[in-house]
Amino acid sequence: IYRGAGLQWARTGPMMTLYFCLFDACKRNGYAATPVGQFFSSGGCALLGFWVVWPFENLKNQAQAGLEGSVMERARATGFLGLYRGIVPGSLSVFLRNGAAMIVMQEANKQITRLGLRG
């Protein structure tokens, strides 16, 4: 059940840190002022964060699939570009999911404030 957990941690921490730093910069510079801006800012920031850590995602998936050999052996076997296998469909998914999630979250925050549920 914990196969690939170490790679999951190595992937998620840097990815989320980069995402939130980039999205904060977008908000501070006014790029996320409209719903369309929020969509593209959130999707783009998540995309950049995911591209940085994609090799860890690829290695995690291989570990969870039960492929033989250590992480370093698999990395050597596929080469540098092999670590980016599947990045195109992954990129489309990450961009669309995170862009849509940001719009939903911003609308939920507006409704919570409108209903007076914030302290």
Order of alpha helices (4+ residues) and beta strands (2+ residues): alpha-alpha-alpha-alpha
